[in-house]
């Protein structure tokens, strides 16, 4: 099986950050040759404790790519009642855990990657996972860690010319990497994947919000392609070139419970299209405003046309409440003009502002419709640690993070959010690769680690 770990940090302008997709995760019926069975000890009369194979990979840089085995990752298993068992992966990414795994948590850490915790590795929890996609036996556990380093990227920088106005804002995103920069001046700097053909999409225009209305004027999309960079590169961009055709669609976003419901009040709405893999931005809210009865929003989406294969396109609508909580509904691919979005999840209700890492974090505020829960810890908007609850089962009443694996150093203060995910569907053509159609993200709170 492949343990569910978040891959994609989706960013909704102006500044909404959430996770909407999980990587391949699963179980199948193919038995392992030796996993989970007693292994004879040379010269011993009795078998030693069973071993469980645990494979750690580094996330592939491009959708559909092959994950890379990750050596020297630390795998920490905390069984119910303890004690902790720690093992380190070899050159092939394999670590062997000793003893039966009947429950507890597993945490994996490696330099240049976000730490990951599976909050429940009981047989019941693991049995709900779809198959892994790296050819490992069903009794083996597999995880692909989210890459957060810089050694697989290069810095692209230079001048921005051809803008509609000297101070016109430009947003740049790239295929194959969760990277986004927004600049208003005449220069830019963007990290892009090393060794992959250059594919950058830019958006020029100005966004603003007045009350509950959101507008984006002068939207102009452009594309930059080129050979694969292998070192930091200077490249001036003329934003008036490489224009992408675009069109406008209009959606209706119904608020559960209407104006007095959990998404009413002073909320605002957004709509967007982007890559489900890298967050490559291809569509923006042209205009969003509440209806006369305040029970819904009308959202106009301005979306560009571009072939971003092998990455998958997604269309999103989001409603953000006054405290920063967000409810998102999404679909894979483009969505027809006139679509009505219903049944958005209510935002998580939180009463906490600051907690210690060792404190239980209550999850009762997550919507009851959520079938998977997640706790994200970030530092300077980058994912540091993700803890994911049972897939397809109710969330625990509280999440208590384990001790970080040996050698892991955390910043003194982290920002955190609780996430409820519902309605997973498989991305076409990708075995076990899941997209969640409804997501509810709490306002952020602080986690201290010292």
Buried (B, 14 or more C-beta within 10 A) or exposed (E): BBBBBBBBBBBBBBEBBBBBBBBBBBBBEEEBEBBBEEEEEEEEEEEEEBBBBBBBBBBBBBBBEEBBBBBEBBBBBBBEEEEBBBBBBBEEBBBBBBEEBEBBBBBBBBEEBBBBBBBBBBEEBBEBBBBBBBEBBBBBBBBBBBBBEEEBBBBBBBEBEEBBEEEBBBBBBBBBBBBBBBBEEBEBEBBBBBEBEBBBBBBBBBBEEEEBBBBBEEBBBBBBEEEEBEEEBEBEBEBEEBEBEBEEBBBBBBBBEBBEBBBBBEBBBBBBBBBBBBBBBBBBBBBBBBBEEBBBBBBBBBBBEBEBEEBBBBBBBBBBBEEBBBBBBBBBEBBEEEBEBEEBBBBBBBEBEEBEBEBEBBBEBBBEBBBBBBBBBBBEEEBBBBBBBBBEBBBBEEBEBBEBBEEBEBBEEBBBBBBBBBBBEBBEEBBBBBBBBBBBBBBBBEBBBE
